[in-house]
Amino acid sequence: MSVNLRNVMPWGHSLDEYIRMFDLSAADRQRLILDCAGGAASFNVEMTRLGYKIISCDPIYQFSTPEIAQHIEESYSNVIKSVQAHRDGYIWRETQSPTQLEEAGMTALRQFMDDLSAGLQQGRYVTAQLPFLPFNTGQFDLALSGHFLFTNSDTLSQEFHLAALLEMCRVATEVRVFPLLMLSGEVSPWVEPAKKELESRGYKVETQPVPYEFQKGGDQMLRVSMPA
């Protein structure tokens, strides 16, 4: 599994953000959840503390805690600078400034870093990379993927997206992907082809609004499941 940390954008999303990005109800949080490309989010540690069951998978978990910490320290400021340079493309509502965004992100990142070693030992963090996951068919109730699929449509092909979505559908009863926008702010060109192909294979596919919008227009998720 070849991954260069220098190509990974460090970002820490919190439990509160996940709840809003994926419209997670109280009942949803009781389900067995897989977070695909979970990265350095604090979602896993916060959910675990509350007694919920979750596994996060990402290829960056192959690196040591000091390596990931160094990468975050060296590159996080560049992420914030990029947001500042394109601040008109974002909605400053819950987060009111780039400074507040940086503080919130670092809080989540620190929680992740403090939890990583224990989480790896407990099997809550698994080194894995879409579109091939080391999990059993139907192992999870719900698979989530945030800011990976569709976001990176300029570097990940239509074929990759379909393969990744089908793999998530293989391991989970339901799949939710957020957002549907690329980094440029445009809707990914792979959304509609993916919906049509999944529907042709018998899946129920919906585009649903969510109570989260930071990137302008980025307030929808893709929801995929097998009909009852």
C-alpha positions in Angstrom: 0.0 0.0 0.0 2.0 3.0 -1.3 1.0 6.3 0.3 3.1 9.4 0.6 2.1 11.4 3.7 3.2 14.6 1.9 0.2 14.1 -0.4 -2.3 13.8 2.5 -4.2 16.9 3.6 -4.4 16.8 7.4 -7.9 17.7 8.6 -9.7 16.9 11.9 -13.4 16.6 11.8 -15.2 16.2 15.1 -18.2 14.1 16.1 -20.5 17.1 15.9 -19.4 17.7 12.3 -19.9 14.0 11.4 -23.4 14.1 12.9 -24.3 17.0 10.7 -22.4 16.0 7.6 -24.0 12.6 7.5 -27.3 13.5 9.3 -26.6 10.8 11.9 -29.6 10.2 14.1 -29.4 8.8 17.6 -30.4 5.5 16.2 -27.7 5.7 13.5 -25.0 6.1 16.1 -26.1 2.9 17.8 -25.2 1.0 14.6 -21.9 -0.6 13.8 -20.1 2.1 11.7 -17.2 2.0 9.3 -15.5 5.3 8.6 -13.7 5.0 5.2 -10.7 7.3 4.7 -11.3 8.4 8.3 -7.9 10.1 8.4 -7.2 12.2 11.5 -10.8 12.9 12.5 -11.7 12.7 16.2 -15.0 10.9 15.3 -13.7 7.5 16.3 -12.3 8.5 19.7 -15.4 10.6 20.6 -17.8 7.8 19.6 -15.8 5.3 21.5 -15.9 7.4 24.6 -19.6 7.4 24.4 -19.8 3.6 24.1 -20.5 3.3 20.4 -19.0 0.8 18.0 -16.9 2.1 15.2 -13.9 1.2 13.0 -12.0 3.8 11.0 -9.9 2.7 8.0 -7.3 4.8 6.2 -3.9 4.1 4.6 -2.2 6.7 6.8 -2.6 4.4 9.8 0.5 2.5 8.5 2.7 5.4 9.6 3.9 5.9 13.2 2.3 8.3 15.5 5.4 10.6 15.5 5.4 10.6 11.6 1.7 11.6 11.4 2.2 14.2 14.1 5.2 15.7 12.3 3.2 15.8 9.0 0.3 17.6 10.8 2.7 20.1 12.3 4.4 20.8 9.0 1.4 21.1 6.8 -1.7 22.1 8.7 -0.9 25.8 8.4 -0.9 25.4 4.6 -4.4 23.9 4.8 -5.6 27.0 6.7 -3.9 29.3 4.3 -5.6 27.7 1.4 -9.0 28.2 3.1 -8.1 31.8 3.8 -7.2 32.3 0.1 -10.6 31.0 -1.0 -12.7 32.1 1.9 -15.5 33.4 -0.4 -16.2 29.8 -1.3 -17.1 29.0 2.3 -20.0 29.8 4.6 -18.8 31.3 7.9 -21.8 30.4 10.1 -21.0 27.8 12.8 -17.3 28.5 12.2 -17.0 32.3 12.0 -13.3 32.7 10.9 -10.3 30.9 9.6 -8.7 31.3 13.1 -11.7 29.6 14.7 -11.5 26.9 12.0 -7.9 26.3 12.8 -8.6 26.0 16.5 -11.4 23.5 16.1 -9.4 21.5 13.6 -6.4 21.3 15.9 -8.6 20.2 18.8 -9.9 17.3 16.7 -6.4 16.4 15.4 -5.0 16.3 18.9 -7.7 14.0 20.1 -7.0 11.7 17.2 -3.3 11.7 17.9 -3.8 11.0 21.6 -6.0 8.0 20.7 -4.2 6.5 17.8 -1.9 4.1 19.6 -4.7 2.7 21.8 -7.1 2.6 18.8 -4.6 0.6 16.7 -4.1 -1.9 19.5 -7.9 -2.2 20.0 -8.5 -2.6 16.2 -10.5 0.6 15.9 -8.1 2.0 13.4 -7.3 -0.3 10.4 -4.8 0.3 7.7 -6.8 -0.1 4.5 -7.4 1.7 1.3 -10.4 1.9 -1.0 -11.5 0.2 -3.3 -10.3 -2.9 -1.5 -11.3 -3.3 2.1 -10.3 -6.2 4.5 -13.7 -6.7 5.9 -16.4 -9.3 5.6 -19.5 -8.9 3.4 -22.2 -7.2 5.4 -19.9 -6.7 8.4 -21.1 -3.2 9.1 -24.5 -1.5 9.4 -23.3 1.8 8.0 -20.3 2.9 6.1 -19.4 6.6 5.9 -16.9 8.5 3.6 -16.3 12.2 4.1 -14.3 14.5 1.9 -12.7 11.8 -0.1 -14.9 10.4 -2.8 -16.3 13.1 -5.1 -14.1 15.7 -3.4 -11.0 14.3 -5.2 -12.7 13.8 -8.6 -9.8 15.6 -10.3 -7.4 12.9 -9.3 -9.6 9.8 -8.8 -11.4 8.4 -11.9 -15.0 7.5 -12.5 -14.0 3.9 -12.4 -12.3 4.3 -9.0 -15.4 6.0 -7.6 -17.7 3.2 -8.7 -15.4 0.5 -7.4 -15.1 2.2 -4.1 -18.8 2.7 -3.7 -19.5 -0.9 -4.6 -16.9 -2.1 -2.1 -18.5 0.0 0.6 -21.9 -1.4 -0.3 -20.3 -4.9 0.0 -19.2 -4.5 3.6 -22.1 -2.3 4.9 -25.9 -2.4 4.7 -26.0 1.4 4.0 -23.5 3.8 2.6 -23.3 7.6 3.0 -20.9 9.9 1.2 -20.4 13.6 1.8 -20.1 16.1 0.1 -20.9 15.8 -3.6 -18.7 18.7 -4.5 -15.1 18.8 -5.6 -12.6 21.1 -4.0 -13.3 23.6 -6.7 -16.9 23.9 -5.4 -18.4 22.3 -8.5 -20.6 19.1 -8.3 -18.5 16.1 -9.1 -19.0 14.8 -12.6 -19.0 11.3 -11.2 -22.1 11.7 -9.1 -24.7 11.0 -11.7 -22.9 8.2 -13.5 -22.4 6.5 -10.1 -26.1 6.9 -9.2 -27.2 5.4 -12.5 -24.8 2.4 -12.3 -25.7 1.7 -8.7 -29.4 1.9 -9.5 -28.9 -0.5 -12.4 -27.5 -3.0 -9.9 -30.5 -2.8 -7.7 -29.5 -0.4 -5.1 -31.7 2.4 -3.7 -29.8 5.6 -4.3 -30.8 9.0 -2.9 -29.3 12.5 -2.8 -30.3 14.0 0.6 -29.8 17.4 2.2 -27.9 17.5 5.5 -27.7 20.1 8.3 -24.1 21.0 7.5 -22.7 23.5 5.0 -19.2 24.9 5.1 -18.3 24.7 1.4 -20.9 26.8 -0.4 -23.5 24.4 -1.9 -22.0 21.5 -0.1 -25.1 20.5 1.9 -26.0 17.2 0.4 -24.9 13.6 0.8 -25.3 10.4 -1.4 -27.1 7.6 0.4 -27.0 4.1 -0.9 -28.8 1.0 0.4 -30.4 -2.2 -0.8 -34.2 -2.0 -0.9 -35.9 -3.7 2.0 
